[in-house]
Amino acid sequence: MFDEHRNEVGRIVDASKIFSLRHYIIYNARSYDIRNVGFMKNDVELFNARGVIYFTDLAKERIIKSGEKVRIYNFALRKTNQLYEKGRLLIEIREEKKWFKDPVFHIEADESTHDLLVLTFLYYSTKEFNGIGGDGD
């Protein structure tokens, strides 16, 4: 993910080994692991050595920030994926498909939104591993 000045904010990494695939996010020179959990692995947990930071709840269409200051964000996965907190739009992600190239995702985020939350929502809302990506209605 790059900011409007083309500086890297963070990145999502898919590292494959012989018998496994590891997903993680690099943000501020720190690595945050992503683990697929729940029924049919449709939810994710983002964690580091300190514990789980964000986790998703597909059944209730929300992302939850764990820890001392718990926060609950609701999402809508459509052609434009959106994340809200208490009815206020925080993140909007649109996909631009290009012929024979990887798609490009355009992100608009409220300035108060933590970049790690943006990267988590980007990963969760665009991954095809669970069939929930916003490619339909």
Secondary structure, DSSP 8 states (H G I E B T S, - for coil): -B-TTS-B-EEEEEEE-SS-EEEEEEETTEEEEEEEESGGG-EEEEEETTEEEEEEEGGGTEEEE-SSS-EEEEEE-SSEEEEEETTEEEEEEEEE--TTS--EEEEEE-TTS-HHHHHHHHHHHH-STTS-SS---
